[in-house]
Amino acid sequence: MQVIKELLDTFFSDVGVFDAICVTFQMAFCATAISSVLGILLGLLLERADFVGKKVVIRINRTLMGVPPVVVGLIVYMLLMRRGPLGRLNMLFSIRGMILAQVLIITPIICGMTYTTLVSRAPAVRAFAKTMGADRLQTQWLVVRELKKELYFAVVTGFGRSISEVGAVMLVGGNIKGHTRTMTTTISLLKSQGIFTEGLTLGLLLLLMAFVIQSLADFFQKGERSDENY
Amino acid sequence: MKKQRQWLAVVLATLLLAGALSGCGGKEAETPPAESPAEAQEEAPAETPEETPAEEPEETEPAADEADAAPVEKKGVLMMATTTSTADTGLLDYLAPIFLEQTGWELQWNAVGTGEALKMGENGDVDIVLVHAKASEEEFVANGFGVERFQVMYNDFIVVGPAEPIAHTEDIEAAFKTIQEEQLTFVSRGDDSGTDKKEKGIWKKLELDQTQNPNYLESGQGMGATITMADEKGAYCLTDRGTWLKMKNDADVELQLEVICEGAADLLNQYGIIAVSPEKYPEVNNEAANTMIEWICSEEVQELIGNYGVEEYGQALFTPNANE
């Protein structure tokens, strides 16, 4: 670890690149994990439940899939600031605050994608489960298992959104060196200092690490037939 | 039913497309707005000579009421790179229309840190720079990127923070020493801007290593965001007075920080204006840049600068000193 840190420090100017990388992934993993649980559960619920105004809810969900992160950032900032409603939690300019903002951004994406998949694929699985005499819980479990790949794709999309996000993280985290500075906000800072090449290198590093993580995830999915469609 | 829907979709899509295209077309016909300096800085210097005559007929209509007041014809765009403080305080918003009216040049600016502003000048992306870091500016001129540095005005830096435990003082050194010794929270810009350089210079002069203070934070953001952060954290920070007054006046949430240190001689913040060298970059708009320098250093404009902000904030934000 120390070796990597020194190596990074010799190449990059004094902007705390190593810490930024740690913060980025800490934040992205937490935010994706929370959003995945929330998003998939909400997606399942939305597909199963039938209520008045469901179409509107779905449309709102789709709209939120494209919500501008800065807007979420601003809202979370106003909630968390010292004189805001949640000011006592002392979460502004902390990783927890950043995770909160990201969960709000990513959950609708995972929820929407889960719902869309379920709508087109779940009825067939469910019919099959019925003929096999499965109960409700078993049926739902079978649906999730059968659509594992699609759900995995939704989670991966959420993760990608999380590590690449800059607007909300900048507002809520504050880009504090060594504490809440992420790779993307570092790039933004490097740009503002006119150090373009280092910013670009850091961007490539971010992509490279995302690639490695995708490969690892695929590796652990072994046993499934490899599917290049996603 | 289904067919009707398809048709509706096609019609809607066409309308959207048409709207988008005409929107873009309209934008091109007008001079690029100040909000998109990135585009403008690429297009403006090269295209202005050919574009100006073609623009004229379309421009007369929307600018009809202005044209009455403006005796001078529009000549084109002057692209400036400047620090966040001149833009955040609204000084340029105030000066630009007067500049246009009196000289015919439209001033557009890109407000960034001093480091980046000079970099833009070094790359020939802008015609002129207005910044505040004397040493860097002189280096900029010495390296042949700028023609000559003219001093324009100054404002001063102040330290803001909670009234406890540092009482209001003139002694910047004592204040910084207390922050270091008692490990008080301090928010630094940390973005290599003029303000950041000033602050780092003070630590260096005192031979203190501010990074030893665990509560020393680097925000890596602009002055306004840094003040907000200091306010949230109950921290100290070094700021220029202009941005501070503006924030204090305009921010939605009332700031609870106070000025704890002001008036020290080495807290002066001198602004210089430099035209980007036309020898290095023949495509820069040197004519407009020279007009700007002559204009901003003129007695009349110097007086405008000296009076700017008095009405709104009760004190001037900048002190003109071009003629000293």
Interface residues (C-beta under 8 A of the other chain):
Chain A: V15 G16 M81 R82 R83 L92 F93 M170 G174 N175 I176 K177 G178 H179 R181 T185 T186 L189 K191 S192 Q193 G194
Chain B: V112 G113 G115 E116 L118 K119 M120 G190 D191 D192 L217 E218 S219 G220 Q221 A225 M229 E232 K233 V253
